[in-house]
Amino acid sequence: KEFKATHGHTDVPASWRNQFLHRWVSKQRTHHKAFQDGKATWITEERIEKLESIGFEWKSMGTYKWKIRFGELRDFYNRYGIGPIPRTKMTLYRWATKQKKEYDKYISGEKTNMDEERMKALESTGFFDIYGK
């Protein structure tokens, strides 16, 4: 709760000074996934609700960073119109290129960080009009 209040997210990095907190957060995510998949786990609906009440994010894998980059993409499109990201905006360009690759993996059933929520968010910006599906 304290980390979320200070940093605005629950994606505790592995390099965080409190390794116990990082491991604890990782275990919550692992057991939540098991719970969703109907597998045996110690996590309860009550614990899930408590964590969600403070804005705990179940997906890690850079969820917070993804949201930042997505905001940059939206801002870019709002400012310049929908179009390819120029290489002069290298960080955003690389991110956009990676999203297209992750989308391709998602469609082919490979392991990926892309999911329905991210795909819909990208669709809402016109991203796939430029990068294709």
Buried (B, 14 or more C-beta within 10 A) or exposed (E): EEBBEEEEBBBBEEEBEEEEBBEEBEEBBEBBBBBEEEEEBEBEEEBBEEBEEEEBBBBBEEBBEBBEBBEBBBEBBEEEEEEEBEEEBEEBBEBBEBBBEBBBEBEEEEEBBBEEEBBEBBEEBBBBEBBEE
